[in-house]
Amino acid sequence: MFWSKLKIRSLRDALIGGAAVIIVGVAAYEAFEFGLYRPQIARTGSTTAASKVFAPGQKVKAQTRLAVVGRRSFWQVEVSPGVWKDCGSDCAAVLRHWAFQE
């Protein structure tokens, strides 16, 4: 097993290895978050969310899409122009959270 062959010889080596892992993780996250991946759009739609607390009856409508990246697919809702957030199976709840902070 790989872990059994891993030997840390000094604190300096451990810190350099840990820093490298953190840098790679941050780089991967930033690449994903800033749109360097290109999802294919399988379906589009819309959802409406109504405020339950602050302004009962006030509604917000937004676009939704089913994005596919590799073998993974997920629903997203457009919370502001060009800003898509993953919403799982309840896009209205995510939209309500972003629009009304509920």
GUBA-917489 format. One record per residue (C-alpha): x, y, z; residue in one letter. Coordinates in steps of 0.05 Angstrom, whole numbers, plus 5000, padded with zeros to 4 digits. Each point is the difference from the previous one (the first is absolute). Last residue first. Layout:
<atoms>
XYZa
...
</atoms>
This chain:
<atoms>
430956575089e
505150494969q
494550264954f
503049914930a
505749535015w
496349555050h
493650014958r
504049804938l
503149425038v
493249785026a
496950054930a
505649584971c
498149415044d
502749344970s
507350185002g
500950764996c
506950134973d
501050754991k
500650384934w
502350724997v
499550294929g
494550505018p
498049885072s
497549375035v
500249574937e
497849315024v
504049364991q
498049274994w
505449475000f
502949484954s
506549605010r
502649544947r
504650524968g
497150675019v
492550034986v
495850615018a
492549975009l
497850724996r
495750505038t
497850714984q
497150455054a
493450295024k
499350405064v
493650095039k
497450485053q
493749705032g
502550055071p
505550525004a
504749845058f
498049305021v
497649514948k
502950324938s
497849674935a
504549614954a
498849864926t
503749504957t
502149984927s
502249484949g
506049744962t
502349304982r
506449634981a
504850595005i
507249764989q
504750265053p
506550344981r
505050025057y
504350635007l
493950335030g
502850415058f
497749515053e
503049384967f
506850314987a
500050315069e
498549335034y
505549654961a
505150545017a
498049975074v
500949255002g
506850034964v
502450545048i
497649605062i
503549374977v
506550394987a
499650335068a
499349325034g
506049724962g
504350615017i
497949965074l
501549265004a
506750084966d
501950565049r
497849585060l
505049484979s
500649304971r
492749864986i
499449314971k
494649784953l
501049274982k
494249775044s
495650544970w
500949744930f
497649305015m
</atoms>
